[in-house]
């Protein structure tokens, strides 16, 4: 059966550019306490490079997590609005540290008026979270795995020919088995998912 007869879109994966959290954590290996961190200058440069790689692919749709680092990455590769961006909390990172605490949907609506976030719950990043022994809200791995499976099914059933998913290290690794670098584009054959 061909991809066309199965109507499975061609999928590309892109991890967001480097974030402020990551720039600090990669040096100290300590959570710096930065919630929903923005892209660094290096992260913005990675987005510009990724945009060059995405341009010839003729992507029909970009799906992005609601964190600002993924929204800014998605908008940076969306060819000045020529490619629609769908914001989907199902493709967010697993809630496990400060960088995985997002901005409320009402704040995102003000900061990103060009994107539709009206469907998001106000605290969209907390879904499935439970308190750990230290009293910190975390998402169980099993909940994330269910979310990844549901997201893949939704992506496989899209009408578009080519979809770019802009997400995070943990989500992309769980989805594909790839450990993605920041701002690097990966082609993903969803029929060969690990």
Residue pairs with C-beta under 8 A, 6 or more apart in sequence:
3 10
7 157
7 159
8 156
8 190
8 191
9 60
9 61
9 155
9 156
9 158
9 159
9 160
9 161
9 162
9 163
10 161
10 162
10 163
10 187
11 155
11 163
11 164
11 165
11 187
11 188
11 189
11 190
12 54
12 57
12 59
12 162
12 163
12 164
12 165
12 185
12 186
12 187
12 188
13 164
13 165
13 167
13 172
13 175
13 176
13 178
13 180
13 185
13 186
13 187
13 188
14 50
14 54
14 73
14 77
14 164
14 165
14 166
14 167
14 180
14 183
14 184
14 185
14 186
15 166
15 167
15 168
15 169
15 172
15 180
15 181
15 182
15 183
15 184
16 39
16 43
16 65
16 67
16 69
16 70
16 72
16 73
16 166
16 167
16 168
16 182
16 183
17 39
17 40
17 42
17 43
17 44
17 45
17 46
17 47
17 50
17 69
17 72
17 73
17 76
17 182
17 183
18 39
18 40
18 42
18 43
18 46
18 182
18 183
19 34
19 37
19 38
19 39
19 40
19 43
19 69
19 99
20 32
20 34
20 37
20 38
20 39
20 40
21 31
21 32
21 34
21 37
21 98
21 99
22 37
22 40
22 99
22 182
23 40
23 42
24 32
24 34
25 31
25 32
25 99
31 97
31 98
31 99
32 98
33 98
34 98
34 99
35 98
35 99
35 101
35 102
36 67
36 68
36 69
36 99
36 101
36 102
36 103
37 68
37 69
37 99
38 68
38 69
38 72
39 47
39 68
39 69
39 72
39 73
43 69
43 73
43 182
43 183
44 72
44 76
46 182
46 183
47 72
47 73
47 76
47 77
47 183
48 76
49 183
50 73
50 76
50 77
50 183
50 184
50 185
51 76
51 77
51 79
53 185
54 77
54 164
54 185
55 79
57 162
57 164
58 162
59 83
59 162
59 163
59 164
60 83
60 160
60 161
60 162
60 163
61 83
61 84
61 86
61 158
61 160
61 162
61 163
61 164
62 74
62 77
62 78
62 83
62 84
62 85
62 86
62 163
62 164
62 165
62 166
63 85
63 86
63 88
63 91
63 155
63 163
63 164
63 165
63 166
64 70
64 71
64 73
64 74
64 85
64 86
64 87
64 88
64 91
64 165
64 166
64 167
65 71
65 87
65 88
65 89
65 91
65 92
65 93
65 166
65 167
65 168
65 171
66 87
66 88
66 89
66 92
66 102
66 103
66 105
66 108
66 117
66 120
66 124
66 125
67 92
67 93
67 100
67 102
67 125
67 168
68 103
68 108
68 111
70 166
70 167
70 168
71 85
71 87
71 108
71 112
71 115
73 166
73 183
74 85
74 164
74 166
75 85
75 112
75 114
75 115
77 83
77 164
77 166
78 84
78 85
81 114
83 164
85 115
86 116
87 108
87 115
87 116
87 117
87 120
88 151
88 154
89 120
89 121
89 124
89 125
89 127
90 147
90 150
90 151
90 154
91 151
91 165
91 167
91 171
92 100
92 102
92 124
92 125
92 167
92 168
92 171
93 99
93 100
93 167
93 168
93 169
93 170
93 171
94 100
94 138
94 139
94 141
94 144
94 170
94 171
94 174
95 101
95 125
95 126
95 128
95 129
95 137
95 138
95 139
96 138
96 139
96 170
100 125
100 139
101 125
102 108
102 123
102 124
102 125
103 111
104 122
104 123
105 117
105 118
105 120
105 121
105 122
105 123
105 124
106 122
108 115
108 117
108 120
109 117
109 118
121 127
126 137
127 139
128 139
128 140
128 143
128 144
128 147
129 137
129 138
129 139
130 137
130 138
130 139
130 140
131 137
131 138
132 138
144 170
144 171
144 174
145 174
148 171
148 174
148 175
151 171
151 175
152 175
152 190
152 193
155 163
155 165
155 190
156 190
165 172
165 175
165 188
167 175
169 179
169 180
172 178
172 180
172 186
173 179
173 180
175 188
175 193
176 186
176 188
176 193
176 194
177 193
177 194
178 186
178 188
180 186
